[in-house]
Structure formats: structure tokens, C-alpha cells
Amino acid sequence: MKTLYLLRHGETICNRERRFYGSLESELTDQGRKQARQQRKLMESFEPEVIYTSGLKRAQETATIAFPKRELLKRDVFNEKGFGLWEGLTADEIEDRDPVNWVRWLEAPFDYCPPQAESFSDFKTRVQSGLVEILAREEATIVLVAHLGVLRLLIQNLTDPHRSFWDIEVPQGRVLVLEESLVGWREKLL
């Protein structure tokens, strides 16, 4: 039976400014580094066998702080969804610059693809391929340090495919644990 430790990267400058920034790089804030140190403390009594991160620096920096001196397996399949021309913009800026597409996306965020963005379907397929890789490993205790959208998809996929994507929360500075059992995956927050 496997145990997955899911960590959301620490707060970034773009988080603080409430910007869409899926594939853009954004530095961790002091608060983000503090959250990563909190995750290190939460994980100190656990010995994960393998640690994955997305290919983006914010996840890698969080993982390096949370798991110092450990090898990290970087996988782009765990990068956040790309938002195309909306990257780096706030919701108000998008609404001002691209009101028609903004309304279309708000009405159908899983079906409508913003200009030059990654479709939600492609994003989901990409993340699920990473999940298959993780679950195929021999190791029983696995960490993934990634992004909220990625973690929501993994949790939804493993716990309940009908669960609302938007209702799944993985707070920064915490660790969400998924434990495999004979009846499915159990979830708890450290």
C-alpha cells in the first residue's frame, strides 16, 4: 500500500498579488519560505523514499527547504496549468483587457480555453500521466511538491472523481496525506 505526501509550494509574489501565473516563474516570499520550513517540521518524523517536484522553481525551492540534502525528481508533468496570454495578470486586468473571453471562461472553466492557454483537458491528461508514473514505482512512501491545480486533480482522481475540483484545498505550509487502503484512498491533513 502506498502513502502519498502532497505539498503545495510556498507563497509566491504572484500568489500574494493574486495573479494567474501557471507556467511563469515567481519567487517564494519570506512567508513562502516560512511555510516550507513548517512543512519540513511536519515531515520530520516521516522518511519518504522518493520526492517529486514540478519543473518550476517555486516547487523545487519549497522541496529543497522542506527536504534538505535529498534528491529531487523534477517532472514537468506536474507543472501548473498554463494560462497563455493571461499569465501574470490579475482577474481585474483580464476582465478589462479580454472581457469576452473572461466571461466565457468563468461560465465554463473546464471547457473553455483562454487564448494560447493549455486546455483543461490537456492539463488533466498530463497530470494523470504523472500520477501513473508515481503509482507504478516500487516505493511505498512518495512525496510530491507541486501546485494547487495539480494537487486538486490528483486528489480528485484518487478519492472521488465526482468531487468538486474547486472545493479541494491544500493549504500552503501544510501536508495532505493520501493513504491507500483496501477500500480506496484515505485523506488527512498534517
LOVO-571629 format. One record per residue: residue number from 1; residue in three letters; chain; x, y, z of N, C-alpha, C, CB in turn. Coordinates in Angstrom, 1 decimal, always signed. Glycine has a CB too. Layout:
N
DOBA   num   residuo   cadena       nu       nv       nw      cau      cav      caw       cu       cv       cw      cbu      cbv      cbw
DOBA   NUM       ALA        A        X        Y        Z        X        Y        Z        X        Y        Z        X        Y        Z
...
This chain:
190
DOBA   num   residuo   cadena       nu       nv       nw      cau      cav      caw       cu       cv       cw      cbu      cbv      cbw
DOBA     1       MET        A     +0.8     -1.2     +0.0     +0.0     +0.0     +0.0     +0.9     +1.2     +0.0     -1.0     +0.0     +1.2
DOBA     2       LYS        A     +0.5     +2.2     -0.8     +1.2     +3.5     -0.9     +0.7     +4.6     +0.0     +1.3     +3.9     -2.3
DOBA     3       THR        A     +1.6     +5.5     +0.3     +1.3     +6.7     +1.0     +1.9     +7.9     +0.2     +1.8     +6.7     +2.5
DOBA     4       LEU        A     +1.0     +8.8     -0.2     +1.4    +10.0     -0.9     +1.4    +11.2     +0.0     +0.6    +10.2     -2.2
DOBA     5       TYR        A     +2.5    +11.9     +0.1     +2.5    +13.2     +0.9     +2.5    +14.3     -0.2     +3.8    +13.3     +1.8
DOBA     6       LEU        A     +1.4    +15.1     -0.2     +1.3    +16.1     -1.2     +1.5    +17.5     -0.5     -0.2    +16.1     -1.8
DOBA     7       LEU        A     +2.5    +18.2     -1.0     +2.8    +19.6     -0.5     +2.6    +20.6     -1.6     +4.3    +19.6     +0.0
DOBA     8       ARG        A     +1.9    +21.6     -1.3     +1.8    +22.8     -2.2     +2.9    +23.7     -2.0     +0.4    +23.5     -2.0
DOBA     9       HIS        A     +3.5    +24.2     -3.0     +4.6    +25.2     -2.9     +4.2    +26.3     -2.0     +5.1    +25.7     -4.2
DOBA    10       GLY        A     +5.2    +26.9     -1.4     +5.0    +28.1     -0.5     +4.5    +29.3     -1.3     +6.3    +28.4     +0.2
DOBA    11       GLU        A     +4.0    +30.3     -0.5     +3.5    +31.5     -1.1     +4.6    +32.2     -2.0     +3.0    +32.5     +0.0
DOBA    12       THR        A     +4.1    +32.7     -3.1     +5.0    +33.4     -4.1     +4.5    +34.8     -4.2     +5.0    +32.7     -5.5
DOBA    13       ILE        A     +5.3    +35.6     -4.9     +4.9    +37.0     -5.1     +3.6    +37.1     -5.9     +6.0    +37.8     -5.9
DOBA    14       CYS        A     +3.5    +36.2     -6.9     +2.2    +36.2     -7.7     +1.0    +35.7     -6.9     +2.4    +35.3     -8.9
DOBA    15       ASN        A     +1.2    +34.8     -6.0     +0.1    +34.4     -5.1     -0.3    +35.6     -4.3     +0.6    +33.3     -4.1
DOBA    16       ARG        A     +0.6    +36.3     -3.7     +0.3    +37.5     -2.9     -0.5    +38.5     -3.7     +1.6    +38.1     -2.3
DOBA    17       GLU        A     -0.1    +38.7     -5.0     -0.7    +39.7     -5.8     -2.0    +39.1     -6.5     +0.3    +40.2     -6.8
DOBA    18       ARG        A     -2.3    +37.9     -6.3     -3.5    +37.2     -6.8     -3.5    +37.2     -8.4     -4.7    +37.9     -6.3
DOBA    19       ARG        A     -2.3    +36.8     -8.9     -2.2    +36.8    -10.4     -2.3    +35.4    -10.9     -0.8    +37.4    -10.8
DOBA    20       PHE        A     -2.7    +35.2    -12.2     -2.7    +34.0    -12.9     -1.3    +33.8    -13.4     -3.7    +33.9    -14.1
DOBA    21       TYR        A     -0.6    +32.7    -13.0     +0.8    +32.6    -13.4     +1.2    +31.2    -13.6     +1.6    +33.2    -12.4
DOBA    22       GLY        A     +0.4    +30.3    -14.0     +0.6    +28.9    -14.2     +2.1    +28.5    -14.5     -0.2    +28.3    -15.1
DOBA    23       SER        A     +2.5    +28.9    -15.7     +3.8    +28.4    -16.2     +4.9    +29.5    -16.0     +3.8    +28.1    -17.6
DOBA    24       LEU        A     +4.5    +30.7    -15.5     +5.5    +31.7    -15.2     +6.3    +31.4    -13.9     +4.9    +33.1    -15.0
DOBA    25       GLU        A     +7.5    +31.8    -13.8     +8.3    +31.6    -12.5     +7.9    +32.8    -11.6     +9.8    +31.6    -12.8
DOBA    26       SER        A     +7.8    +32.5    -10.3     +7.6    +33.6     -9.3     +8.3    +33.2     -8.1     +6.0    +33.8     -9.1
DOBA    27       GLU        A     +9.0    +34.1     -7.5     +9.8    +33.8     -6.3     +9.0    +33.5     -5.1    +10.8    +34.9     -6.1
DOBA    28       LEU        A     +9.5    +32.6     -4.2     +8.8    +32.5     -2.9     +9.0    +33.8     -2.2     +9.4    +31.3     -2.2
DOBA    29       THR        A     +8.0    +34.1     -1.4     +8.1    +35.3     -0.5     +8.8    +34.8     +0.8     +6.7    +35.9     -0.2
DOBA    30       ASP        A     +9.1    +35.7     +1.8     +9.5    +35.2     +3.1     +8.5    +34.3     +3.7     +9.8    +36.5     +4.0
DOBA    31       GLN        A     +7.2    +34.6     +3.6     +6.2    +33.8     +4.1     +6.2    +32.4     +3.4     +4.8    +34.5     +3.9
DOBA    32       GLY        A     +6.5    +32.4     +2.1     +6.6    +31.1     +1.4     +7.7    +30.2     +1.9     +6.7    +31.3     -0.1
DOBA    33       ARG        A     +8.8    +30.8     +2.2    +10.0    +30.1     +2.8     +9.6    +29.6     +4.2    +11.3    +30.9     +2.8
DOBA    34       LYS        A     +8.9    +30.4     +5.0     +8.5    +30.0     +6.3     +7.5    +28.8     +6.2     +7.8    +31.2     +7.0
DOBA    35       GLN        A     +6.6    +28.8     +5.2     +5.7    +27.7     +5.0     +6.5    +26.4     +4.7     +4.7    +28.1     +3.9
DOBA    36       ALA        A     +7.5    +26.5     +3.9     +8.3    +25.4     +3.5     +9.0    +24.8     +4.8     +9.3    +25.7     +2.4
DOBA    37       ARG        A     +9.5    +25.7     +5.6    +10.1    +25.2     +6.9     +9.1    +24.6     +7.8    +10.8    +26.4     +7.6
DOBA    38       GLN        A     +7.9    +25.1     +7.8     +6.8    +24.4     +8.5     +6.5    +23.0     +8.0     +5.5    +25.3     +8.5
DOBA    39       GLN        A     +6.5    +22.9     +6.7     +6.4    +21.5     +6.1     +7.5    +20.6     +6.5     +6.3    +21.7     +4.5
DOBA    40       ARG        A     +8.7    +21.1     +6.5     +9.9    +20.3     +6.9     +9.6    +19.8     +8.3    +11.2    +21.1     +6.9
DOBA    41       LYS        A     +9.1    +20.6     +9.2     +8.8    +20.2    +10.6     +7.7    +19.2    +10.6     +8.4    +21.4    +11.5
DOBA    42       LEU        A     +6.7    +19.3     +9.8     +5.6    +18.4     +9.8     +6.1    +17.0     +9.3     +4.5    +18.9     +8.9
DOBA    43       MET        A     +7.1    +17.0     +8.4     +7.5    +15.8     +7.8     +8.7    +15.2     +8.5     +7.9    +16.0     +6.3
DOBA    44       GLU        A     +9.2    +15.8     +9.6    +10.5    +15.3    +10.2    +10.4    +13.9    +10.7    +10.9    +16.2    +11.2
DOBA    45       SER        A     +9.2    +13.4    +11.1     +9.1    +12.0    +11.6     +8.8    +11.0    +10.5     +8.0    +12.0    +12.7
DOBA    46       PHE        A     +8.7    +11.4     +9.3     +8.4    +10.5     +8.1     +9.7    +10.5     +7.3     +7.2    +11.0     +7.3
DOBA    47       GLU        A     +9.9     +9.3     +6.7    +11.0     +9.1     +5.8    +10.5     +8.7     +4.4    +12.0     +8.0     +6.3
DOBA    48       PRO        A    +10.2     +9.7     +3.6     +9.7     +9.3     +2.2    +10.9     +8.7     +1.4     +9.2    +10.6     +1.5
DOBA    49       GLU        A    +10.5     +7.8     +0.6    +11.5     +7.1     -0.2    +11.9     +7.8     -1.5    +11.0     +5.7     -0.6
DOBA    50       VAL        A    +11.0     +8.6     -2.0    +11.2     +9.4     -3.2    +10.5    +10.7     -3.1    +10.8     +8.6     -4.5
DOBA    51       ILE        A    +11.1    +11.8     -3.7    +10.5    +13.1     -3.7    +10.4    +13.6     -5.1    +11.3    +14.1     -2.7
DOBA    52       TYR        A     +9.2    +13.9     -5.5     +9.0    +14.5     -6.8     +8.7    +16.0     -6.6     +7.8    +13.8     -7.6
DOBA    53       THR        A     +9.1    +16.8     -7.6     +8.6    +18.2     -7.7     +8.2    +18.5     -9.2     +9.8    +19.2     -7.2
DOBA    54       SER        A     +7.5    +19.6     -9.3     +7.3    +20.0    -10.7     +8.6    +20.6    -11.2     +6.1    +21.1    -10.7
DOBA    55       GLY        A     +8.6    +21.0    -12.5     +9.7    +21.6    -13.1     +9.9    +23.0    -12.8     +9.7    +21.4    -14.6
DOBA    56       LEU        A     +9.0    +23.6    -12.0     +9.0    +25.1    -11.8     +9.8    +25.4    -10.5     +7.6    +25.6    -11.7
DOBA    57       LYS        A    +10.5    +26.5    -10.5    +11.4    +26.8     -9.4    +10.7    +26.9     -8.0    +12.1    +28.1     -9.7
DOBA    58       ARG        A     +9.5    +27.4     -8.0     +8.8    +27.6     -6.7     +8.5    +26.3     -6.0     +7.4    +28.4     -6.9
DOBA    59       ALA        A     +8.2    +25.3     -6.7     +8.1    +23.9     -6.2     +9.4    +23.3     -5.8     +7.3    +23.0     -7.1
DOBA    60       GLN        A    +10.4    +23.5     -6.6    +11.7    +23.0     -6.3    +12.3    +23.7     -5.0    +12.7    +23.2     -7.5
DOBA    61       GLU        A    +12.2    +25.0     -4.9    +12.7    +25.7     -3.8    +12.0    +25.2     -2.5    +12.5    +27.2     -3.9
DOBA    62       THR        A    +10.7    +25.1     -2.6     +9.9    +24.6     -1.4    +10.4    +23.2     -1.0     +8.4    +24.5     -1.7
DOBA    63       ALA        A    +10.6    +22.3     -2.0    +11.1    +21.0     -1.7    +12.5    +21.0     -1.1    +11.1    +20.1     -3.0
DOBA    64       THR        A    +13.3    +21.8     -1.6    +14.7    +21.9     -1.1    +14.7    +22.4     +0.4    +15.5    +22.9     -2.0
DOBA    65       ILE        A    +13.8    +23.3     +0.7    +13.7    +23.7     +2.1    +13.1    +22.6     +3.0    +12.9    +25.0     +2.2
DOBA    66       ALA        A    +12.1    +22.0     +2.5    +11.3    +21.0     +3.3    +12.1    +19.7     +3.4    +10.0    +20.7     +2.6
DOBA    67       PHE        A    +13.0    +19.4     +2.4    +13.7    +18.1     +2.4    +15.2    +18.4     +2.1    +13.1    +17.1     +1.4
DOBA    68       PRO        A    +15.9    +19.1     +3.0    +17.3    +19.5     +2.6    +18.1    +18.2     +2.4    +17.9    +20.3     +3.7
DOBA    69       LYS        A    +19.0    +18.3     +1.5    +20.0    +17.2     +1.2    +19.4    +16.0     +0.6    +20.8    +16.9     +2.4
DOBA    70       ARG        A    +18.2    +16.1     +0.1    +17.5    +15.0     -0.5    +17.5    +15.2     -2.0    +16.1    +14.8     +0.0
DOBA    71       GLU        A    +17.6    +14.1     -2.8    +17.5    +14.1     -4.2    +16.0    +14.4     -4.6    +18.0    +12.8     -4.9
DOBA    72       LEU        A    +15.8    +15.3     -5.6    +14.5    +15.7     -6.1    +14.4    +15.2     -7.5    +14.3    +17.2     -6.0
DOBA    73       LEU        A    +13.3    +14.5     -7.8    +13.0    +14.1     -9.1    +12.0    +15.1     -9.8    +12.3    +12.6     -9.2
DOBA    74       LYS        A    +12.6    +15.9    -10.7    +11.8    +17.0    -11.3    +11.1    +16.5    -12.5    +12.8    +18.2    -11.7
DOBA    75       ARG        A     +9.8    +16.8    -12.5     +8.9    +16.3    -13.6     +8.0    +17.4    -14.1     +8.1    +15.1    -13.2
DOBA    76       ASP        A     +8.2    +17.8    -15.4     +7.3    +18.9    -15.9     +5.8    +18.5    -16.0     +7.8    +19.2    -17.3
DOBA    77       VAL        A     +5.6    +17.2    -16.0     +4.1    +16.8    -16.0     +3.4    +17.3    -14.8     +4.0    +15.2    -16.0
DOBA    78       PHE        A     +4.1    +17.7    -13.7     +3.5    +18.2    -12.5     +3.5    +19.8    -12.5     +4.2    +17.7    -11.3
DOBA    79       ASN        A     +3.8    +20.4    -13.6     +3.8    +21.9    -13.6     +2.3    +22.3    -13.6     +4.4    +22.4    -14.9
DOBA    80       GLU        A     +2.1    +23.5    -13.1     +0.7    +24.1    -13.1     +0.2    +24.3    -14.5     +0.7    +25.4    -12.3
DOBA    81       LYS        A     -1.1    +24.4    -14.6     -1.8    +24.7    -15.9     -1.3    +26.0    -16.5     -3.3    +24.6    -15.8
DOBA    82       GLY        A     -1.0    +26.0    -17.7     -0.6    +27.3    -18.4     -1.8    +28.1    -18.7     +0.3    +27.0    -19.6
DOBA    83       PHE        A     -1.7    +29.4    -18.5     -2.9    +30.3    -18.8     -2.6    +31.2    -20.0     -3.2    +31.1    -17.6
DOBA    84       GLY        A     -1.6    +30.9    -20.8     -1.4    +31.6    -22.1     -1.3    +33.1    -21.9     -2.6    +31.4    -23.0
DOBA    85       LEU        A     -2.1    +33.9    -22.7     -2.0    +35.3    -22.6     -2.4    +36.0    -21.3     -2.8    +35.9    -23.8
DOBA    86       TRP        A     -3.0    +35.2    -20.4     -3.5    +35.7    -19.1     -2.4    +35.6    -18.1     -4.7    +35.0    -18.7
DOBA    87       GLU        A     -1.3    +34.9    -18.4     -0.2    +34.7    -17.4     +0.3    +36.1    -16.9     +0.9    +33.9    -18.0
DOBA    88       GLY        A     +0.4    +36.2    -15.6     +0.9    +37.4    -15.0     -0.1    +38.5    -14.7     +2.0    +38.0    -15.8
DOBA    89       LEU        A     -1.3    +38.2    -15.1     -2.4    +39.2    -14.9     -3.3    +38.9    -13.7     -3.2    +39.3    -16.2
DOBA    90       THR        A     -3.9    +39.9    -13.1     -4.9    +39.6    -12.1     -6.3    +39.4    -12.8     -5.0    +40.8    -11.1
DOBA    91       ALA        A     -7.3    +39.0    -12.1     -8.6    +38.8    -12.6     -9.2    +40.1    -13.2     -9.6    +38.2    -11.6
DOBA    92       ASP        A     -9.0    +41.2    -12.4     -9.4    +42.5    -12.9     -8.8    +42.9    -14.2     -9.2    +43.6    -11.8
DOBA    93       GLU        A     -7.5    +42.7    -14.3     -6.7    +43.0    -15.5     -7.2    +42.2    -16.7     -5.2    +42.8    -15.3
DOBA    94       ILE        A     -7.5    +40.9    -16.5     -8.0    +40.1    -17.6     -9.4    +40.6    -18.0     -8.1    +38.6    -17.1
DOBA    95       GLU        A    -10.2    +40.8    -17.0    -11.6    +41.3    -17.3    -11.6    +42.6    -18.1    -12.4    +41.5    -16.0
DOBA    96       ASP        A    -10.6    +43.5    -17.8    -10.5    +44.8    -18.5    -10.0    +44.6    -19.9     -9.6    +45.7    -17.8
DOBA    97       ARG        A     -9.0    +43.7    -20.1     -8.3    +43.5    -21.4     -9.0    +42.6    -22.3     -6.9    +43.1    -21.2
DOBA    98       ASP        A     -9.7    +41.6    -21.7    -10.3    +40.5    -22.6    -11.7    +40.1    -22.0     -9.3    +39.3    -22.6
DOBA    99       PRO        A    -12.6    +41.0    -21.9    -13.9    +40.7    -21.2    -14.7    +39.6    -21.8    -14.7    +42.0    -21.2
DOBA   100       VAL        A    -14.7    +39.4    -23.1    -15.5    +38.4    -23.7    -15.0    +37.0    -23.3    -15.5    +38.5    -25.3
DOBA   101       ASN        A    -13.7    +36.8    -23.5    -13.1    +35.5    -23.1    -13.1    +35.3    -21.6    -11.6    +35.4    -23.6
DOBA   102       TRP        A    -13.0    +36.3    -20.8    -13.1    +36.2    -19.4    -14.5    +35.6    -19.0    -12.9    +37.6    -18.7
DOBA   103       VAL        A    -15.5    +36.2    -19.5    -16.9    +35.7    -19.2    -17.1    +34.2    -19.7    -18.0    +36.6    -19.9
DOBA   104       ARG        A    -16.5    +33.9    -20.9    -16.6    +32.5    -21.4    -15.9    +31.6    -20.4    -16.0    +32.4    -22.8
DOBA   105       TRP        A    -14.8    +32.0    -20.0    -14.0    +31.1    -19.1    -14.7    +30.9    -17.7    -12.6    +31.6    -18.9
DOBA   106       LEU        A    -15.3    +32.0    -17.2    -16.0    +32.0    -15.9    -17.2    +31.0    -16.0    -16.4    +33.4    -15.5
DOBA   107       GLU        A    -17.9    +31.1    -17.2    -19.1    +30.2    -17.4    -18.7    +28.8    -17.6    -19.8    +30.7    -18.6
DOBA   108       ALA        A    -17.5    +28.4    -18.1    -17.2    +27.0    -18.3    -15.7    +26.9    -18.2    -17.6    +26.6    -19.8
DOBA   109       PRO        A    -15.1    +27.0    -17.0    -13.6    +26.9    -16.8    -13.0    +25.6    -17.2    -13.3    +27.2    -15.4
DOBA   110       PHE        A    -13.8    +24.5    -17.3    -13.2    +23.2    -17.6    -13.3    +23.0    -19.1    -13.8    +22.1    -16.9
DOBA   111       ASP        A    -14.1    +23.7    -19.8    -14.4    +23.5    -21.2    -13.8    +24.6    -22.1    -15.8    +23.4    -21.5
DOBA   112       TYR        A    -13.8    +25.8    -21.7    -13.4    +27.0    -22.5    -11.9    +27.2    -22.2    -14.2    +28.2    -22.2
DOBA   113       CYS        A    -11.1    +27.3    -23.3     -9.7    +27.5    -23.2     -9.3    +29.0    -23.5     -8.9    +26.6    -24.1
DOBA   114       PRO        A     -8.7    +29.7    -22.5     -8.3    +31.1    -22.8     -7.3    +31.2    -23.9     -7.7    +31.8    -21.5
DOBA   115       PRO        A     -7.1    +32.3    -24.5     -6.2    +32.5    -25.7     -4.8    +32.0    -25.3     -6.1    +33.9    -26.1
DOBA   116       GLN        A     -4.3    +31.1    -26.2     -2.9    +30.5    -26.1     -2.7    +29.7    -24.8     -1.9    +31.6    -26.3
DOBA   117       ALA        A     -3.7    +29.4    -24.1     -3.6    +28.6    -22.8     -3.6    +27.1    -23.1     -4.7    +29.0    -21.8
DOBA   118       GLU        A     -3.2    +26.4    -22.1     -3.3    +24.9    -22.1     -4.7    +24.6    -21.8     -2.3    +24.3    -21.1
DOBA   119       SER        A     -5.3    +23.7    -22.6     -6.7    +23.3    -22.3     -6.8    +22.5    -21.0     -7.4    +22.5    -23.4
DOBA   120       PHE        A     -7.9    +22.6    -20.3     -8.0    +21.9    -19.1     -7.9    +20.4    -19.3     -9.4    +22.2    -18.4
DOBA   121       SER        A     -8.4    +19.9    -20.4     -8.4    +18.5    -20.8     -6.9    +18.1    -21.0     -9.1    +18.2    -22.1
DOBA   122       ASP        A     -6.1    +18.9    -21.7     -4.7    +18.5    -21.8     -3.9    +18.6    -20.5     -4.0    +19.5    -22.8
DOBA   123       PHE        A     -4.3    +19.5    -19.7     -3.7    +19.6    -18.3     -4.0    +18.4    -17.5     -4.2    +20.9    -17.6
DOBA   124       LYS        A     -5.2    +18.0    -17.5     -5.7    +16.8    -16.8     -5.0    +15.5    -17.3     -7.2    +16.6    -16.9
DOBA   125       THR        A     -4.9    +15.4    -18.6     -4.2    +14.2    -19.2     -2.7    +14.2    -18.8     -4.3    +14.2    -20.7
DOBA   126       ARG        A     -2.1    +15.3    -18.8     -0.7    +15.5    -18.5     -0.4    +15.1    -17.0     -0.1    +16.9    -18.7
DOBA   127       VAL        A     -1.3    +15.6    -16.1     -1.1    +15.3    -14.7     -1.4    +13.9    -14.4     -2.0    +16.2    -13.8
DOBA   128       GLN        A     -2.4    +13.3    -15.0     -2.7    +11.9    -14.8     -1.6    +11.0    -15.3     -4.0    +11.5    -15.5
DOBA   129       SER        A     -0.9    +11.4    -16.3     +0.3    +10.6    -16.7     +1.4    +10.6    -15.7     +0.8    +11.1    -18.1
DOBA   130       GLY        A     +1.5    +11.7    -15.0     +2.5    +11.7    -13.8     +2.0    +10.9    -12.7     +2.6    +13.2    -13.4
DOBA   131       LEU        A     +0.7    +10.8    -12.4     +0.2    +10.0    -11.4     +0.4     +8.5    -11.7     -1.3    +10.2    -11.2
DOBA   132       VAL        A     +0.3     +8.1    -12.9     +0.5     +6.7    -13.3     +2.0     +6.4    -13.0     +0.2     +6.5    -14.8
DOBA   133       GLU        A     +2.9     +7.3    -13.3     +4.3     +7.1    -13.1     +4.6     +6.9    -11.6     +5.2     +8.3    -13.6
DOBA   134       ILE        A     +4.0     +7.8    -10.8     +4.2     +7.7     -9.3     +3.7     +6.3     -8.8     +3.4     +8.8     -8.6
DOBA   135       LEU        A     +2.5     +6.0     -9.2     +1.8     +4.8     -8.6     +2.5     +3.5     -9.1     +0.4     +4.7     -9.0
DOBA   136       ALA        A     +3.2     +3.6    -10.2     +4.0     +2.4    -10.8     +5.3     +2.2    -10.1     +4.2     +2.6    -12.3
DOBA   137       ARG        A     +5.7     +3.1     -9.3     +7.0     +2.9     -8.6     +6.9     +1.9     -7.5     +7.5     +4.3     -7.9
DOBA   138       GLU        A     +8.0     +1.3     -7.2     +8.0     +0.3     -6.1     +7.9     +0.9     -4.7     +9.3     -0.6     -6.2
DOBA   139       GLU        A     +8.5     +2.1     -4.6     +8.5     +2.8     -3.3     +7.1     +3.0     -2.8     +9.2     +4.1     -3.3
DOBA   140       ALA        A     +6.9     +2.8     -1.4     +5.6     +2.9     -0.8     +5.3     +4.3     -0.3     +5.5     +1.9     +0.3
DOBA   141       THR        A     +6.3     +5.1     +0.0     +6.1     +6.5     +0.6     +6.7     +7.5     -0.4     +6.8     +6.6     +2.0
DOBA   142       ILE        A     +5.9     +8.3     -0.9     +6.2     +9.2     -2.0     +5.7    +10.6     -1.7     +5.6     +8.7     -3.4
DOBA   143       VAL        A     +6.6    +11.6     -1.9     +6.3    +13.0     -1.8     +6.1    +13.6     -3.1     +7.3    +13.7     -0.9
DOBA   144       LEU        A     +5.2    +14.5     -3.3     +5.1    +15.4     -4.4     +4.9    +16.8     -4.0     +3.9    +14.9     -5.4
DOBA   145       VAL        A     +5.8    +17.7     -4.4     +5.7    +19.1     -4.1     +5.3    +19.8     -5.5     +7.1    +19.7     -3.6
DOBA   146       ALA        A     +4.1    +20.3     -5.5     +3.6    +20.9     -6.8     +2.7    +22.1     -6.5     +2.9    +19.8     -7.5
DOBA   147       HIS        A     +1.7    +22.2     -7.3     +0.8    +23.4     -7.4     -0.6    +23.0     -7.1     +0.9    +24.0     -8.8
DOBA   148       LEU        A     -1.4    +24.0     -6.7     -2.8    +23.7     -6.2     -3.6    +23.0     -7.3     -3.4    +25.0     -5.8
DOBA   149       GLY        A     -3.5    +23.4     -8.5     -4.3    +22.8     -9.6     -3.9    +21.3     -9.8     -4.2    +23.5    -10.9
DOBA   150       VAL        A     -2.6    +21.1     -9.8     -2.1    +19.7     -9.9     -2.6    +18.8     -8.8     -0.5    +19.7    -10.0
DOBA   151       LEU        A     -2.4    +19.3     -7.6     -2.8    +18.6     -6.4     -4.3    +18.3     -6.4     -2.3    +19.3     -5.1
DOBA   152       ARG        A     -5.1    +19.3     -6.7     -6.5    +19.1     -6.8     -6.9    +17.9     -7.8     -7.2    +20.4     -7.3
DOBA   153       LEU        A     -6.2    +17.9     -8.9     -6.5    +16.8     -9.9     -6.1    +15.5     -9.3     -5.8    +17.1    -11.2
DOBA   154       LEU        A     -5.0    +15.4     -8.7     -4.5    +14.1     -8.1     -5.5    +13.6     -7.0     -3.1    +14.2     -7.5
DOBA   155       ILE        A     -5.9    +14.5     -6.1     -6.8    +14.2     -5.0     -8.1    +13.8     -5.6     -6.9    +15.4     -4.1
DOBA   156       GLN        A     -8.7    +14.5     -6.5     -9.9    +14.2     -7.1     -9.9    +12.8     -7.8    -10.3    +15.3     -8.2
DOBA   157       ASN        A     -8.8    +12.6     -8.5     -8.7    +11.3     -9.3     -8.6    +10.1     -8.3     -7.4    +11.3    -10.1
DOBA   158       LEU        A     -7.9    +10.3     -7.2     -7.7     +9.1     -6.3     -8.9     +9.0     -5.3     -6.4     +9.3     -5.5
DOBA   159       THR        A     -9.5    +10.1     -4.8    -10.5     +9.9     -3.8    -11.9     +9.9     -4.3    -10.4    +11.1     -2.8
DOBA   160       ASP        A    -12.3    +10.7     -5.3    -13.6    +10.7     -5.8    -13.7    +11.6     -7.1    -14.6    +11.3     -4.7
DOBA   161       PRO        A    -13.8    +11.0     -8.2    -13.8    +11.7     -9.5    -15.0    +12.7     -9.6    -13.8    +10.8    -10.6
DOBA   162       HIS        A    -16.0    +12.6     -8.8    -17.2    +13.5     -8.8    -17.0    +14.6     -7.8    -18.5    +12.7     -8.5
DOBA   163       ARG        A    -16.0    +14.6     -7.0    -15.7    +15.7     -6.1    -15.4    +17.0     -6.8    -14.6    +15.3     -5.1
DOBA   164       SER        A    -16.0    +18.1     -6.3    -15.8    +19.4     -6.9    -14.3    +19.8     -6.9    -16.6    +20.4     -6.2
DOBA   165       PHE        A    -13.7    +20.0     -8.0    -12.3    +20.5     -8.1    -12.1    +21.7     -7.3    -12.0    +20.8     -9.6
DOBA   166       TRP        A    -13.0    +22.6     -7.3    -12.9    +23.9     -6.6    -13.0    +23.8     -5.1    -13.9    +24.9     -7.0
DOBA   167       ASP        A    -13.6    +22.7     -4.6    -13.7    +22.5     -3.1    -12.5    +21.8     -2.5    -15.0    +21.7     -2.8
DOBA   168       ILE        A    -11.6    +21.4     -3.3    -10.4    +20.7     -2.7     -9.3    +21.7     -2.4     -9.8    +19.7     -3.8
DOBA   169       GLU        A     -9.0    +21.7     -1.1     -8.0    +22.7     -0.6     -6.7    +22.0     -0.1     -8.5    +23.6     +0.5
DOBA   170       VAL        A     -5.6    +22.5     -0.5     -4.3    +22.1     +0.1     -3.6    +23.4     +0.5     -3.4    +21.3     -1.0
DOBA   171       PRO        A     -3.7    +23.7     +1.8     -3.1    +25.0     +2.3     -1.6    +25.0     +2.2     -3.5    +25.2     +3.7
DOBA   172       GLN        A     -1.1    +26.1     +1.8     +0.4    +26.3     +1.8     +0.9    +26.2     +3.3     +0.8    +27.7     +1.2
DOBA   173       GLY        A     +2.0    +25.5     +3.4     +2.6    +25.3     +4.7     +2.1    +24.0     +5.4     +2.3    +26.4     +5.6
DOBA   174       ARG        A     +1.2    +23.3     +4.8     +0.7    +22.0     +5.4     +1.0    +20.9     +4.5     -0.9    +22.1     +5.5
DOBA   175       VAL        A     +0.7    +19.7     +4.9     +0.9    +18.5     +4.1     -0.4    +17.7     +4.1     +2.1    +17.6     +4.8
DOBA   176       LEU        A     -0.8    +17.3     +2.9     -2.0    +16.5     +2.7     -1.5    +15.1     +2.5     -2.9    +17.0     +1.6
DOBA   177       VAL        A     -2.0    +14.1     +3.3     -1.5    +12.7     +3.1     -2.7    +11.9     +2.5     -1.1    +12.2     +4.5
DOBA   178       LEU        A     -2.3    +11.1     +1.5     -3.3    +10.2     +1.0     -2.7     +8.8     +1.2     -3.5    +10.4     -0.6
DOBA   179       GLU        A     -3.5     +8.0     +1.9     -3.0     +6.6     +2.3     -3.9     +5.6     +1.5     -3.1     +6.3     +3.8
DOBA   180       GLU        A     -3.3     +4.7     +0.8     -4.0     +3.7     +0.1     -4.5     +2.6     +1.1     -3.1     +3.1     -1.0
DOBA   181       SER        A     -5.7     +2.2     +0.9     -6.3     +1.1     +1.7     -7.0     +0.1     +0.8     -7.2     +1.6     +2.8
DOBA   182       LEU        A     -7.5     -0.9     +1.3     -8.3     -1.9     +0.5     -9.6     -1.3     +0.0     -8.6     -3.1     +1.3
DOBA   183       VAL        A    -10.1     -0.2     +0.6    -11.4     +0.4     +0.2    -11.2     +1.7     -0.5    -12.3     +0.5     +1.4
DOBA   184       GLY        A     -9.9     +2.1     -0.9     -9.7     +3.3     -1.6     -8.6     +4.2     -0.8    -11.0     +4.1     -1.7
DOBA   185       TRP        A     -8.6     +5.4     -1.2     -7.6     +6.3     -0.6     -8.2     +7.1     +0.5     -7.0     +7.2     -1.7
DOBA   186       ARG        A     -7.5     +7.2     +1.7     -8.0     +8.0     +2.8     -7.1     +9.3     +2.8     -7.8     +7.2     +4.1
DOBA   187       GLU        A     -7.7    +10.3     +3.2     -7.1    +11.6     +3.2     -7.0    +12.2     +4.6     -7.8    +12.6     +2.2
DOBA   188       LYS        A     -5.8    +12.8     +4.9     -5.7    +13.6     +6.2     -4.8    +14.7     +6.0     -5.3    +12.6     +7.3
DOBA   189       LEU        A     -5.0    +15.7     +6.8     -4.1    +16.9     +6.7     -3.2    +17.0     +7.9     -5.0    +18.2     +6.6
DOBA   190       LEU        A     -1.9    +17.2     +7.7     -1.0    +17.4     +8.8     -0.8    +18.9     +9.0     +0.4    +16.7     +8.5
